[in-house]
């Protein structure tokens, strides 16, 4: 029988697929909303300063911060 020294880390890993599922659903929703708004190429030309990676960077920073603050690794 396996015993984990820190089972809370195992629970955090169990929640990770759910968080990724919500993230990819959000990306799909954003793309659909842009397509509904108008031609995708035209929307990208009209809003050139919109970052494509901002959402991914933001979720990565938030997950890291939540992990560090929750488990007090600092």
C-alpha positions as CSV (number, residue, x, y, z in Angstrom):
1,X,0.0,0.0,0.0
2,X,1.3,3.4,-0.9
3,X,1.2,6.3,1.6
4,X,1.9,9.8,0.5
5,X,3.8,12.2,2.8
6,X,1.7,15.1,1.5
7,X,-1.6,13.9,0.1
8,X,-2.7,17.6,-0.5
9,X,-0.3,17.6,-3.5
10,X,-2.0,14.6,-4.9
11,X,-5.4,16.3,-4.5
12,X,-4.0,19.4,-6.3
13,X,-2.9,17.2,-9.2
14,X,-6.4,15.7,-9.3
15,X,-7.9,19.2,-9.8
16,X,-5.5,20.1,-12.5
17,X,-7.4,18.3,-15.4
18,X,-10.6,20.2,-14.4
19,X,-8.8,23.5,-14.5
20,X,-7.3,22.7,-17.9
21,X,-10.7,21.7,-19.2
22,X,-12.2,25.0,-18.1
23,X,-9.3,26.9,-19.7
24,X,-9.7,25.2,-23.1
25,X,-13.4,25.7,-23.0
26,X,-12.8,29.4,-22.4
27,X,-10.4,29.5,-25.4
28,X,-13.0,27.9,-27.6
29,X,-15.7,30.2,-26.4
30,X,-13.4,33.3,-27.2
31,X,-12.8,32.0,-30.7
32,X,-16.5,31.4,-31.3
33,X,-17.3,34.9,-30.0
34,X,-14.8,36.5,-32.4
35,X,-16.2,34.5,-35.3
36,X,-19.7,35.6,-34.4
37,X,-18.6,39.2,-34.2
38,X,-17.3,39.2,-37.8
39,X,-14.8,37.9,-40.1
40,X,-11.9,36.5,-38.0
41,X,-9.1,38.0,-40.2
42,X,-10.9,41.4,-40.2
43,X,-11.3,41.3,-36.4
44,X,-7.6,40.5,-36.0
45,X,-6.7,43.4,-38.3
46,X,-9.0,45.8,-36.3
47,X,-7.6,44.8,-33.0
48,X,-3.9,44.2,-33.6
49,X,-2.9,44.8,-30.0
50,X,-4.9,41.9,-28.5
51,X,-2.4,39.3,-27.2
52,X,-3.0,35.7,-28.1
53,X,-0.9,34.4,-25.3
54,X,-2.1,36.7,-22.5
55,X,-4.8,34.2,-21.3
56,X,-2.3,31.3,-21.2
57,X,0.3,33.4,-19.3
58,X,-2.3,34.7,-16.9
59,X,-3.6,31.2,-16.0
60,X,-0.1,29.9,-15.5
61,X,0.8,32.8,-13.2
62,X,-2.5,32.4,-11.3
63,X,-2.0,28.7,-10.8
64,X,1.6,29.1,-9.7
65,X,0.6,31.8,-7.2
66,X,-2.3,29.8,-5.9
67,X,-0.1,26.7,-5.4
68,X,2.7,28.7,-3.7
69,X,0.3,30.6,-1.4
70,X,-1.8,27.6,-0.5
71,X,1.1,25.4,0.4
72,X,3.4,28.2,1.6
73,X,6.4,27.1,-0.3
74,X,8.2,30.5,0.1
